[in-house]
Amino acid sequence: MWARIGKVVALIDGEHYPPVVIDALAELERRGREIMGLVFLGGTEKILDEKQMSVYGYPVIAEHSMESSVNLAIDKWQPDAVLDLSDEPVVGYRERMNLASLMLSRGVTYQGADFEFRPPVFHDLAAKPSMSIIGTGKRVGKTAVSAYACRELKNAGRNPAVVAMGRGGPAEPELIRGDEIKLDAAYLYEQSQQGRHAASDHFEDALMSRVPTVGCRRCGGGMAGEPFISTVPAGAVVANGLAVDFLVFEGSGAAMPPIRTDTRVTVAGMNQPVDYIIGYLGPLRVRLSDLIVLTNCEDHVPEAKIEEIINGIKAINPEIDIIKTVFRPHPLENIAGKRVFFTTTAPLEAGPVLRAFLEDVAGADVVGISHHLSNRPLLRADIEACGQGFDVMLTELKAAAVDVATAVALELDKQVVYCDNIPLSLSDKPLAEALIELAGRSVERFGAREVG
C-alpha cells in the first residue's frame, strides 16, 4: 500500500501513546516515505500539551482547528499525500470525510490504514474561457441550468458552446448544431428508432440552448466525482475547434467533467438528503465551486432544511454565492387553449404548482400529469389511463420522453411539444446576473492563465 507516494504529512492525535506513534513513523520511513512534518489533530489522553510534541522528532502543526492545521501543512510542505495515523474519537467518520474533501480540493491524496482518496484528474485541454456546471446527484437540474446559462450568455454577447457527458451519450464525441438544425419530435423519434438515446443530455442541451453542443459519454463515477471512463477530453478537442468564444462543460449525476475549467457552478437539489450536499464528499464540490444554485426550493420543502444547507455551505466556503431557485415549465411552442398531457420527472408534490403554472401562464388545459418520465412502465400506464383525451403531449426531454411519450403521441396522431425548465431565482440576485458575472471571471482567469 501507498507505493506511489513520496513526500508525506502524517496526521496524529493525543489518544495514541507517543512511543506507538514514533514506531509508526519509523515504519513509514522504512517504506520509503519522506515525512515532511506532522499535524496534531487533538486529544489529550496520552499527551499533556504542545511542549511534549518535540518527542516525535518532526515539526508539528497544531492550529485551532483540524482544517486550518491541514491547510497550513499543505501550504508549508506541499506533500504528495497526507497519511492518517489518527483514529476515533478524535477523528470519526464525519471528520474524515470532511478532511478528505479538503485534501482532494487541494489536489492532495488522503490515505489511511485501509483507505485512499485520490483527487479527481482535470485535464488542461480547454483552449477557450470555460465554466463547469456540476451537480450533487441526478435529477437536480444541471442540464436545465446549463441550457439557461448558455442562452443568457448568448444574450449578453458571448458565443458559447456546451460539452455534455451522459450515461447514454454517443461512443465518440458528436457535434449537434443546436444553433442551425430543427430538433423536433420527428427528428428525435427517428434517432430513437436508430437505437440511440434521443433524450440524452446533449440532445436536450442542443434543443433548449440553441447553441453548438458536443455530446460525450461516461461510465461510472467515483466518490470524488471522477468518471471511470469518459470521452469528454476528446469532446473538449472538438469544442476547441468550433467558432465560439466560451465553453460550458456539463457534468452527469454527481460526476464532474474531467476538464480543468476557469470557474465552476454546483447545482444542488432540495429534493436530496441534506448530507448529500454538505456531508460525505459533497463539501469537495462546494470547495471547488464559485457559485451554488439551489434548485427545487418549493413551498413543500421545509424552510429549516434549506437554511441548514445554506449554513452548511457557508461554513465550508464562506465566500461562495448561493442562489435559490425553482423550476417552471416553458413550452417551446404555443399550447394556449389546448388539452395537454404533461410528463415530467418532478416529484408528485410539485404537481399542483406545475399544473397551475401551465394553466395560468401558458393558457393550457392540463388534463393529466405523469411524474413517471423516468419510469417507462408507469409512464405508459399513466398515458393509457388518460386515453385520447388530450391534444398535446407536453414533455421534458429526458428519460423516456422520446421512446415512450413521443412514440405514443405520434401513434395517436397527437402533437408533441417539448418544454424547457426555467430556473426562477428566489434570491435577491438574479441567476442570470450571477452566471454572466461568473463568465466574466472565467475570461479573466483564462487570460491570467494564458499570460502565466
Wavefront OBJ file of the C-alpha trace (Angstrom):
o trace
v 0.000 0.000 0.000
v 0.981 3.649 -0.597
v 3.568 2.642 -3.206
v 3.102 5.746 -5.387
v 3.650 8.358 -2.675
v 6.909 10.148 -1.781
v 6.581 13.323 0.310
v 4.000 12.967 3.075
v 2.487 14.715 6.069
v 1.201 12.480 8.863
v -1.883 13.162 10.969
v -1.531 12.194 14.632
v -3.562 12.547 17.836
v -3.092 12.576 21.571
v -5.102 9.387 22.112
v -2.125 7.330 20.937
v 0.787 6.767 23.299
v 3.735 8.736 21.779
v 6.113 5.723 21.513
v 3.456 3.950 19.419
v 3.237 6.918 17.049
v 7.042 7.106 16.842
v 7.177 3.443 15.814
v 4.536 4.059 13.130
v 6.518 6.995 11.761
v 9.637 4.820 11.647
v 7.646 2.231 9.672
v 6.651 4.913 7.173
v 10.288 5.806 6.684
v 11.193 2.147 6.181
v 8.591 2.083 3.430
v 10.418 4.908 1.674
v 8.226 7.832 2.711
v 9.775 11.258 3.199
v 7.954 12.669 6.223
v 7.815 16.451 5.897
v 6.018 17.074 9.173
v 3.084 16.198 11.393
v -0.365 17.636 12.053
v -1.671 17.195 15.595
v -5.459 16.892 15.428
v -6.238 16.920 19.153
v -6.779 14.561 22.056
v -5.038 14.813 25.412
v -5.417 11.390 26.989
v -1.798 10.400 26.401
v -0.093 13.738 25.787
v -0.360 16.783 28.034
v 0.407 19.766 25.833
v 2.198 21.004 22.717
v 5.523 21.208 24.578
v 5.674 17.418 24.613
v 5.365 17.175 20.842
v 9.111 17.518 20.277
v 9.266 13.859 21.286
v 8.003 12.879 17.832
v 11.162 14.126 16.152
v 9.412 16.087 13.372
v 7.992 19.614 13.108
v 4.376 19.668 14.293
v 1.489 21.952 13.299
v -1.343 22.275 15.818
v -3.706 25.110 14.915
v -7.107 25.869 16.462
v -8.941 23.543 14.044
v -8.183 20.426 12.032
v -8.983 22.246 8.805
v -6.653 25.173 9.441
v -3.869 22.823 10.559
v -4.137 20.680 7.424
v -4.342 23.725 5.146
v -1.219 25.205 6.764
v 0.640 21.893 6.430
v -0.224 21.623 2.730
v 0.850 25.229 2.127
v 4.092 24.770 4.030
v 5.245 21.325 2.929
v 3.481 20.689 -0.421
v 3.102 16.941 0.214
v 2.063 14.307 -2.307
v -0.199 12.758 0.314
v -1.485 13.125 3.836
v -1.331 9.875 5.831
v -3.782 9.459 8.672
v -2.333 7.813 11.804
v -5.129 9.180 13.983
v -8.349 7.440 14.962
v -11.724 7.788 16.628
v -12.722 9.509 18.919
v -10.567 12.450 17.786
v -11.296 11.784 14.117
v -14.566 9.963 13.407
v -16.455 9.215 10.199
v -17.730 12.744 9.604
v -14.383 14.344 10.379
v -12.591 12.010 7.981
v -14.960 12.733 5.118
v -14.559 16.466 5.728
v -10.773 16.078 5.768
v -10.983 14.062 2.555
v -12.979 16.843 0.858
v -10.453 19.433 1.996
v -7.405 17.494 0.807
v -8.905 16.497 -2.536
v -9.861 20.116 -3.192
v -6.187 20.961 -2.647
v -5.089 18.230 -5.071
v -3.566 16.045 -2.335
v -4.148 12.311 -1.850
v -5.602 11.286 1.529
v -4.616 7.844 2.835
v -5.271 5.794 5.938
v -4.671 2.272 7.145
v -7.249 0.789 4.767
v -8.420 3.624 2.508
v -7.187 6.021 -0.149
v -8.926 9.037 -1.682
v -7.264 10.448 -4.785
v -8.089 13.902 -6.146
v -10.039 13.849 -9.419
v -7.969 14.489 -12.534
v -8.842 17.606 -14.530
v -7.134 17.690 -17.942
v -5.912 21.116 -19.047
v -7.493 20.992 -22.517
v -9.946 23.906 -22.763
v -8.463 26.365 -25.247
v -11.118 28.993 -24.537
v -12.532 30.549 -21.351
v -14.690 27.916 -19.708
v -17.150 27.065 -16.957
v -18.195 23.707 -15.485
v -21.728 23.060 -14.293
v -21.666 20.106 -11.919
v -24.187 18.543 -9.570
v -24.594 16.768 -6.273
v -26.602 13.995 -7.919
v -29.058 13.051 -10.658
v -32.282 14.994 -11.273
v -31.105 18.201 -9.639
v -31.410 20.276 -12.828
v -27.868 20.534 -14.213
v -28.972 20.389 -17.838
v -31.697 22.982 -17.300
v -29.221 25.332 -15.599
v -26.636 24.655 -18.312
v -29.070 25.453 -21.130
v -30.246 28.553 -19.271
v -26.632 29.667 -18.784
v -25.881 29.283 -22.498
v -28.947 31.293 -23.509
v -28.192 34.077 -21.039
v -24.526 34.220 -22.035
v -25.548 34.419 -25.684
v -27.991 37.231 -24.863
v -25.130 39.009 -23.074
v -22.999 38.969 -26.232
v -20.946 35.817 -25.764
v -20.828 32.952 -28.244
v -20.911 29.742 -26.184
v -20.881 26.032 -26.903
v -21.662 23.251 -24.449
v -19.907 19.911 -23.936
v -22.259 17.432 -22.272
v -21.495 13.982 -20.918
v -24.114 11.393 -20.118
v -24.642 7.751 -19.333
v -26.447 7.412 -22.663
v -24.132 9.564 -24.760
v -22.530 8.627 -28.101
v -19.472 6.369 -28.372
v -17.495 9.194 -29.987
v -17.960 12.931 -29.418
v -20.859 14.107 -31.549
v -21.488 17.682 -32.646
v -25.127 18.773 -32.831
v -25.627 22.236 -34.273
v -28.395 23.369 -31.967
v -27.955 26.813 -33.499
v -28.737 25.549 -37.006
v -30.912 22.420 -37.167
v -34.501 21.865 -36.054
v -34.760 19.250 -33.316
v -38.455 18.368 -33.425
v -40.386 15.257 -32.431
v -39.972 13.598 -35.827
v -36.202 14.079 -35.799
v -35.757 12.798 -32.246
v -38.105 9.844 -32.804
v -36.053 8.878 -35.865
v -32.887 8.978 -33.723
v -34.616 6.739 -31.190
v -35.645 4.272 -33.890
v -31.992 4.008 -34.856
v -31.239 2.701 -31.357
v -29.964 5.962 -29.903
v -30.875 7.539 -26.572
v -32.561 10.540 -28.176
v -33.309 12.134 -24.804
v -29.652 12.155 -23.799
v -28.339 15.353 -22.263
v -26.666 16.603 -25.432
v -29.948 16.445 -27.375
v -31.655 18.360 -24.572
v -28.832 20.906 -24.471
v -28.949 21.453 -28.227
v -32.748 21.821 -28.230
v -33.035 24.076 -25.201
v -29.913 26.229 -25.515
v -29.813 26.550 -29.322
v -26.016 26.598 -29.303
v -23.442 24.148 -30.728
v -23.414 21.072 -28.497
v -20.805 18.307 -28.245
v -22.230 15.091 -26.843
v -19.962 12.718 -24.912
v -20.424 9.658 -22.725
v -19.153 8.443 -19.399
v -19.467 5.329 -17.275
v -19.106 5.164 -13.521
v -18.497 7.922 -11.052
v -16.119 7.872 -8.116
v -16.897 9.371 -4.735
v -14.829 12.415 -5.681
v -16.665 12.770 -8.995
v -14.189 11.253 -11.451
v -15.730 9.056 -14.176
v -14.320 5.560 -14.709
v -14.209 6.211 -18.464
v -15.178 9.317 -20.398
v -14.924 10.747 -23.908
v -15.047 14.329 -22.599
v -11.312 15.022 -23.222
v -11.876 14.161 -26.887
v -15.045 16.279 -26.805
v -13.044 19.232 -25.492
v -10.781 18.983 -28.530
v -13.840 19.080 -30.810
v -15.216 22.101 -28.935
v -11.866 23.904 -29.209
v -12.229 23.775 -32.988
v -15.612 25.490 -33.042
v -16.043 29.162 -33.931
v -17.154 30.044 -30.394
v -15.569 32.090 -27.603
v -16.778 30.318 -24.452
v -17.157 26.683 -23.378
v -19.622 25.232 -20.872
v -18.788 21.727 -19.610
v -21.771 19.921 -18.105
v -21.454 17.154 -15.521
v -23.532 13.999 -15.235
v -25.134 12.932 -11.973
v -22.505 13.624 -9.316
v -19.680 13.009 -11.807
v -17.642 16.035 -12.860
v -16.301 16.741 -16.358
v -12.613 15.720 -16.229
v -11.541 19.080 -17.668
v -9.853 21.970 -15.930
v -12.175 24.956 -16.254
v -11.810 28.537 -15.122
v -14.922 28.533 -12.920
v -17.455 26.022 -11.569
v -21.135 26.070 -10.698
v -22.588 23.388 -8.421
v -26.283 22.590 -8.785
v -27.796 21.059 -5.623
v -31.404 19.887 -5.373
v -33.537 20.434 -2.309
v -35.144 17.078 -3.163
v -31.903 15.466 -1.942
v -30.931 14.490 1.614
v -29.026 17.225 3.416
v -25.854 15.155 3.771
v -25.672 14.558 0.008
v -24.831 18.261 -0.262
v -22.879 19.165 2.881
v -21.879 15.644 4.017
v -19.851 12.766 2.580
v -17.826 14.301 -0.302
v -20.394 16.993 -1.057
v -18.071 19.555 0.578
v -15.473 18.779 -2.118
v -17.837 20.128 -4.770
v -18.664 23.143 -2.596
v -14.950 23.902 -2.132
v -14.237 23.619 -5.858
v -17.084 25.915 -6.909
v -17.634 29.640 -7.367
v -21.436 29.556 -7.324
v -24.065 27.257 -5.800
v -27.502 27.032 -7.404
v -30.067 25.514 -5.042
v -32.905 24.072 -7.125
v -36.399 22.844 -6.228
v -36.770 25.304 -3.329
v -40.525 24.757 -3.424
v -43.032 25.580 -0.694
v -43.319 21.918 0.275
v -39.611 21.829 1.186
v -39.169 22.767 4.876
v -37.507 26.163 5.245
v -35.401 24.698 8.055
v -33.868 22.225 5.593
v -32.957 24.964 3.124
v -31.422 27.081 5.891
v -29.436 24.115 7.207
v -27.977 23.528 3.753
v -27.179 27.217 3.187
v -25.498 27.497 6.600
v -23.559 24.292 5.940
v -22.355 25.563 2.564
v -21.257 28.887 4.072
v -19.335 27.043 6.798
v -17.432 25.144 4.100
v -16.928 28.027 1.648
v -17.788 31.397 3.261
v -17.167 33.453 0.112
v -19.370 31.479 -2.277
v -22.503 32.937 -3.870
v -25.736 30.963 -3.334
v -28.858 31.409 -5.492
v -32.153 29.750 -4.505
v -34.376 28.727 -7.424
v -37.478 26.857 -8.517
v -38.079 25.341 -11.951
v -41.095 26.194 -14.043
v -42.018 24.541 -17.369
v -41.653 26.632 -20.511
v -43.268 25.013 -23.580
v -41.258 25.589 -26.741
v -44.483 26.043 -28.757
v -47.803 27.756 -28.108
v -50.188 25.450 -26.226
v -52.808 28.022 -25.234
v -56.343 26.636 -25.290
v -55.216 23.062 -25.894
v -55.842 19.956 -23.806
v -52.409 18.944 -22.531
v -50.978 15.796 -21.009
v -47.733 16.748 -19.232
v -44.916 14.294 -18.439
v -42.159 15.294 -16.020
v -39.504 13.987 -13.649
v -40.642 16.452 -10.977
v -41.887 14.881 -7.727
v -45.581 14.344 -7.107
v -45.636 17.187 -4.552
v -44.810 19.675 -7.324
v -47.801 18.626 -9.469
v -50.326 21.265 -8.336
v -47.833 24.110 -8.767
v -46.790 22.945 -12.254
v -50.392 22.448 -13.330
v -51.346 25.938 -12.142
v -48.339 27.466 -13.903
v -49.132 25.806 -17.243
v -52.774 26.844 -16.990
v -52.205 30.405 -15.739
v -49.103 31.338 -17.746
v -49.235 29.109 -20.837
v -53.032 29.077 -21.074
v -53.249 25.289 -21.359
v -55.990 22.961 -20.176
v -53.957 20.347 -18.293
v -55.987 17.126 -18.422
v -53.288 14.891 -16.950
v -49.796 14.805 -15.463
v -47.377 11.908 -15.168
v -44.456 12.232 -12.763
v -43.022 8.940 -14.060
v -40.952 10.168 -17.016
v -38.003 8.161 -15.668
v -40.090 5.001 -15.151
v -41.179 3.605 -18.507
v -43.840 1.093 -17.339
v -45.538 3.604 -15.028
v -45.337 6.326 -17.666
v -47.126 4.100 -20.181
v -49.775 3.287 -17.596
v -50.357 6.993 -16.856
v -50.749 7.821 -20.560
v -53.102 4.895 -21.146
v -55.226 5.992 -18.179
v -55.745 9.368 -19.881
v -56.854 7.678 -23.094
v -57.038 10.017 -26.070
v -58.425 12.897 -24.074
v -55.567 15.243 -24.914
v -54.445 17.275 -27.928
v -50.806 17.825 -26.943
v -48.191 15.634 -25.323
v -46.072 18.157 -23.423
v -42.881 16.601 -22.135
v -39.480 17.400 -20.771
v -36.711 15.998 -22.964
v -35.161 13.396 -20.687
v -35.502 9.752 -19.670
v -38.382 8.165 -21.640
v -39.504 11.374 -23.349
v -38.803 10.087 -26.860
v -39.063 6.300 -26.844
v -42.298 6.331 -24.801
v -44.010 9.746 -24.538
v -43.196 10.920 -28.070
v -43.712 7.464 -29.595
v -47.167 7.032 -28.031
v -48.242 10.555 -29.020
v -47.178 10.031 -32.641
v -49.029 6.710 -32.735
v -52.171 8.527 -31.546
v -51.577 11.338 -34.057
v -51.189 13.879 -31.251
v -48.997 16.960 -31.267
v -45.726 16.678 -29.331
v -44.333 19.790 -27.658
v -41.126 19.752 -25.624
v -40.655 22.043 -22.680
v -37.694 23.649 -21.024
v -37.353 24.030 -17.270
v -36.606 27.658 -16.457
v -34.806 28.296 -13.149
v -36.515 31.231 -11.466
v -34.438 32.979 -8.808
v -35.873 33.307 -5.293
v -32.806 35.232 -4.117
v -32.194 38.969 -4.315
v -29.623 38.402 -7.049
v -30.963 37.110 -10.388
v -29.386 33.854 -11.539
v -28.689 35.300 -14.988
v -26.674 38.119 -13.440
v -24.643 35.671 -11.343
v -23.879 33.470 -14.369
v -22.881 36.409 -16.564
v -20.579 37.738 -13.827
v -19.036 34.290 -13.437
v -18.419 34.061 -17.168
v -16.556 37.357 -16.928
v -14.471 35.901 -14.124
v -13.761 32.875 -16.340
v -12.435 35.176 -19.060
v -10.200 36.995 -16.566
v -8.803 33.765 -15.128
v -8.249 32.315 -18.598
v -6.343 35.439 -19.588
v -4.182 35.264 -16.463
v -3.531 31.600 -17.165
v -2.511 32.347 -20.740
v -0.143 35.115 -19.632
v 1.247 32.898 -16.878
l 1 2 3 4 5 6 7 8 9 10 11 12 13 14 15 16 17 18 19 20 21 22 23 24 25 26 27 28 29 30 31 32 33 34 35 36 37 38 39 40 41 42 43 44 45 46 47 48 49 50 51 52 53 54 55 56 57 58 59 60 61 62 63 64 65 66 67 68 69 70 71 72 73 74 75 76 77 78 79 80 81 82 83 84 85 86 87 88 89 90 91 92 93 94 95 96 97 98 99 100 101 102 103 104 105 106 107 108 109 110 111 112 113 114 115 116 117 118 119 120 121 122 123 124 125 126 127 128 129 130 131 132 133 134 135 136 137 138 139 140 141 142 143 144 145 146 147 148 149 150 151 152 153 154 155 156 157 158 159 160 161 162 163 164 165 166 167 168 169 170 171 172 173 174 175 176 177 178 179 180 181 182 183 184 185 186 187 188 189 190 191 192 193 194 195 196 197 198 199 200 201 202 203 204 205 206 207 208 209 210 211 212 213 214 215 216 217 218 219 220 221 222 223 224 225 226 227 228 229 230 231 232 233 234 235 236 237 238 239 240 241 242 243 244 245 246 247 248 249 250 251 252 253 254 255 256 257 258 259 260 261 262 263 264 265 266 267 268 269 270 271 272 273 274 275 276 277 278 279 280 281 282 283 284 285 286 287 288 289 290 291 292 293 294 295 296 297 298 299 300 301 302 303 304 305 306 307 308 309 310 311 312 313 314 315 316 317 318 319 320 321 322 323 324 325 326 327 328 329 330 331 332 333 334 335 336 337 338 339 340 341 342 343 344 345 346 347 348 349 350 351 352 353 354 355 356 357 358 359 360 361 362 363 364 365 366 367 368 369 370 371 372 373 374 375 376 377 378 379 380 381 382 383 384 385 386 387 388 389 390 391 392 393 394 395 396 397 398 399 400 401 402 403 404 405 406 407 408 409 410 411 412 413 414 415 416 417 418 419 420 421 422 423 424 425 426 427 428 429 430 431 432 433 434 435 436 437 438 439 440 441 442 443 444 445 446 447 448 449 450 451 452
